[in-house]
Amino acid sequence: MTPALPKRDVYISGAIALFSLTLAIAFLPNRTITYDGALYINIARNLLKGITNYTYQGVYMMYRPPVYVYTLSLLFRFVPPHSHLETARLVSAFFYALTAGLVYIFAMELWKDRLKAFTAAMFYVFNPLAFAMGTRELVHSEFTFFYTLAIYLLYTGRKRGEAMKLYLSFIIAGIAVLTRYTGLSILGVIIAYLYLTEHWDWAKKKEYPLGFLLFILVLLPWMYMGHLYYGGAFKPFSVATQYVTNAPPVSAFDYVGMIANTLGILLFLAITGFVFLKKNDEGWLLISWLFLGLLGIMTVTHKEERFITFLSPAIALLAAHGLWSLAEILHGLITSAERRKYASILLLILFLIPIGRDALHLKGQWDEQGAVYVKVMEYASANYPSVEWLLVSPKMYTMAGLYYPDAIIQVIMDRQQVRNRIASGKYDLIIKMESDPPLNIEESGMYTIAREFPEEGFKVFIRSTSIPKSKDS
């Protein structure tokens, strides 16, 4: 049986987590919001009214996985509505920090080298995707933590012969799936790793069949809720697949280019690490983790760079191994052991500089997302807070719910029902983009322009007969 990590390493892991949390908090975005993030917050708010009220605008949204949303809902019981967005981002920062500490511990289990483990942790912390998602109101940081923890428990449980860790691994794997449905790829990772290390002998051991049973049991409550409220036990998964399939397709070749552009030199180091991997337990684990996890994304029609955030720990471990492999080549030219150590540290610093630059660049891009919508919605909600019916551009559908949680919100579509409601003055407020269908807003005579945002391409219309402007504006 392999002994557990020394307390010193646990403390180092905690220090790395604290540093990562401080870093994420220092870089939390301000006037920005994402479509998905707004939807998660809206659903979490509705869960305060009932534990099964997984809805937005009265429609069940179970194609969105529940763990992150229920995490928010739990915290929202203790914080006021105006702090919900910041709370959602702090949840991501917290799990980003936990994962950073976990990567250090994982690397120590693999290589028993503190400097190499620290390198892996830093490569995770400054991974552009991990850093950007660590400050967003999105599921990726929490998902990354559970996915990584499940693999860590599988590896250490098998390595030490601890059945309880193996059982926990499958339970956490189930939680990962309920954090993001692409987490189902973890089943492929587990099976591939066990097959590569034990062939089919693992299937004869009781721990693994029981583990898969525990995995299914974790999913059952959500599947039962899908049966009750969403048209079928598997409907949340199938609708999620359809939702992604309907989005613009991205070829595998283009996606690889997108990833290379985003990760930059970190990807080079990870590839180097892969080249120098040995065919042992550690090597098969990293190969299974990376390739089976990536396969789960590559088979989806629509792909975005952020979809592989959950593989950031595996990329960090491979990159650290790649850097160490390069350092060993350099060590052949250096006779002093002390100087070899300094050479490794110098290499780490030299590579972290461009990696950190890439991280700041990607985060800056994400901080611009939704900034225009925030500007328009802040104006509308500050000047016209009492709205019952709201018509908005489709891209603002979920964001509008943050500012008007009690309003009936509909999207601009060229349909007769929408035109009839405009003609009758049903909507108290209309927020329209230039790219939206023209409709009959001005021709109806029921609405006047409250404000135009020419640079952003927005117009805010108010019904001519009602909605007094806020006295505070």
Disulfide bonds with the S-S distance in Angstrom:
none
